[in-house]
């Protein structure tokens, strides 16, 4: 008998007929600092070994932060357990229908983190369920490659990080050390440079820029002086990163300072990819070996004339013509489920 | 009768003979975020209008933080009142001997701050005492010019800020907006760039550097990975800025990355000075008018072969040959007292 914990989170299973939930399921979970998503998908469309181009999601459950570094181990586990139970309950299934679970959770950075969460996960599900635990970059990668852990994933939202994976299981990362330690291509990095440019224009250290009026108007401030108080009133990185669209629109209007900031960010992001691809030899010696480059996050979204992602691709492709950029069509939680499916397939 | 507050802080006055403390005094106070210093000096050596080259300090009292932004208005006032009473008591004098008080306190950024503290100060001292309130940059300036509020002061410790003052009372500032907003020449800025260089060397984005082994050894860490945790464990800027001497010693050993970081910092600091001097026209149209440049703070201390302050001077002097660099020989609290003495002299 598996333990019943967490306030009877699995109680719903008792009310289901023993034969119910006949179809075998996979759970895929993407756990981030702002939210956690768990999806369930049937395993049968894949049993012939060919992946459905648009994998059918049976149920989708959402919860809050599941990064143990942010909310602590206990709260993170409660969130993970609840969101998995919720997805299963929505699917009309019980844990006995689950064939595999893949958790991709931010904050899982060391093998010890992975092992700890894996042991906890195994205690929740029946012994025959295959359990996998990774960090959230893996889900982002798999969402672009439909479950294959090979290539490079560049994530640039509030923060930025690049991961790379070889087919024989090696991996490498670049950036992701936070704003103090030079993640200058991140949304936070771009916006902090824009705020700095406003201060420098104001005190005479830098050229005048359209960023001044645009940012002051957006923040409803009357003078660049007030930016100092605004910045320190709330140290949230996301709040600062939210200014990126203003920087992009100033650059599109031809502002040289804003253009310079975005060009620098492109260089930084391309440098991250270059570092990972080189270290792992992902594109071979001549840079021409084919290798997926999955691009994820608000900074890389292709909805603007000044397209940061497109310029990163163009810079990276010069050195590595084999790079194949991919903008994922499914969400990371689906990527996690597809990864589990791939592992199952390889094992059988 | 003046109010007695603050737990009888002025009680010591009752035990003094009415005729005691015969000599007239000036109080000078330098209030910072880490500590507050108050000194008393006799006014008589100055009564002939010529300043003693080494002003005699009668008493010196030290207390903690008096920045109202950091500890709140009440705690800041208690600290200020205690440290003034302590200096007077050590001098064997009472408030009736005081001719002038000059408080130079960090966090006094607006005329409203100044007016509020001035009213509070006037209520403590007899009506005939001249009271002056400024921010702490003024004390640093006056410590270099022996009480004259004219020229430019460059402060570079954990943070950095530049102030300029014209003889007709105009002033300007540059930088001082904190690390998020680009105070890159500060001790924090230099050290953050060094930490970033270690991360970039480690993940392949930047060249190898001597900073890696030097910084890891100093922090007793075994891998650059651990720097991320170290940085976020304690957000104190001073803790990061304390790494500056390591950057300087790596630069002295010929490390190119460390040299690049220090060269950039020199450019930044010189740019701050240039901005203030230009806006106020402190060196005239041809840059040749004589103007003091007071240099204060750990980053500018002239105790190393790689002398940041000297290189800033050399860069600034190219554009403004009239600049006269000064490294203060007295402490800022003495500067504050000399400033009060100068104001008294101008009034009489």
HADDOCK unambig.tbl for C-alpha pairs under 7 A between the chains (distance, minus, plus):
assign (segid A and resid 173 and name CA) (segid B and resid 203 and name CA) 6.74 0.50 0.50
assign (segid A and resid 174 and name CA) (segid B and resid 203 and name CA) 5.15 0.50 0.50
assign (segid A and resid 177 and name CA) (segid B and resid 228 and name CA) 5.84 0.50 0.50
assign (segid A and resid 180 and name CA) (segid B and resid 192 and name CA) 6.24 0.50 0.50
assign (segid A and resid 181 and name CA) (segid B and resid 192 and name CA) 6.48 0.50 0.50
assign (segid A and resid 181 and name CA) (segid B and resid 195 and name CA) 6.23 0.50 0.50
assign (segid A and resid 181 and name CA) (segid B and resid 196 and name CA) 4.45 0.50 0.50
assign (segid A and resid 182 and name CA) (segid B and resid 196 and name CA) 5.33 0.50 0.50
assign (segid A and resid 192 and name CA) (segid B and resid 180 and name CA) 6.25 0.50 0.50
assign (segid A and resid 192 and name CA) (segid B and resid 181 and name CA) 6.48 0.50 0.50
assign (segid A and resid 195 and name CA) (segid B and resid 181 and name CA) 6.24 0.50 0.50
assign (segid A and resid 196 and name CA) (segid B and resid 181 and name CA) 4.45 0.50 0.50
assign (segid A and resid 196 and name CA) (segid B and resid 182 and name CA) 5.33 0.50 0.50
assign (segid A and resid 203 and name CA) (segid B and resid 173 and name CA) 6.75 0.50 0.50
assign (segid A and resid 203 and name CA) (segid B and resid 174 and name CA) 5.14 0.50 0.50
assign (segid A and resid 203 and name CA) (segid B and resid 275 and name CA) 6.83 0.50 0.50
assign (segid A and resid 204 and name CA) (segid B and resid 275 and name CA) 4.93 0.50 0.50
assign (segid A and resid 205 and name CA) (segid B and resid 271 and name CA) 6.06 0.50 0.50
assign (segid A and resid 205 and name CA) (segid B and resid 272 and name CA) 6.29 0.50 0.50
assign (segid A and resid 205 and name CA) (segid B and resid 275 and name CA) 5.40 0.50 0.50
assign (segid A and resid 228 and name CA) (segid B and resid 177 and name CA) 5.84 0.50 0.50
assign (segid A and resid 271 and name CA) (segid B and resid 205 and name CA) 6.07 0.50 0.50
assign (segid A and resid 272 and name CA) (segid B and resid 205 and name CA) 6.28 0.50 0.50
assign (segid A and resid 275 and name CA) (segid B and resid 203 and name CA) 6.84 0.50 0.50
assign (segid A and resid 275 and name CA) (segid B and resid 204 and name CA) 4.95 0.50 0.50
assign (segid A and resid 275 and name CA) (segid B and resid 205 and name CA) 5.40 0.50 0.50
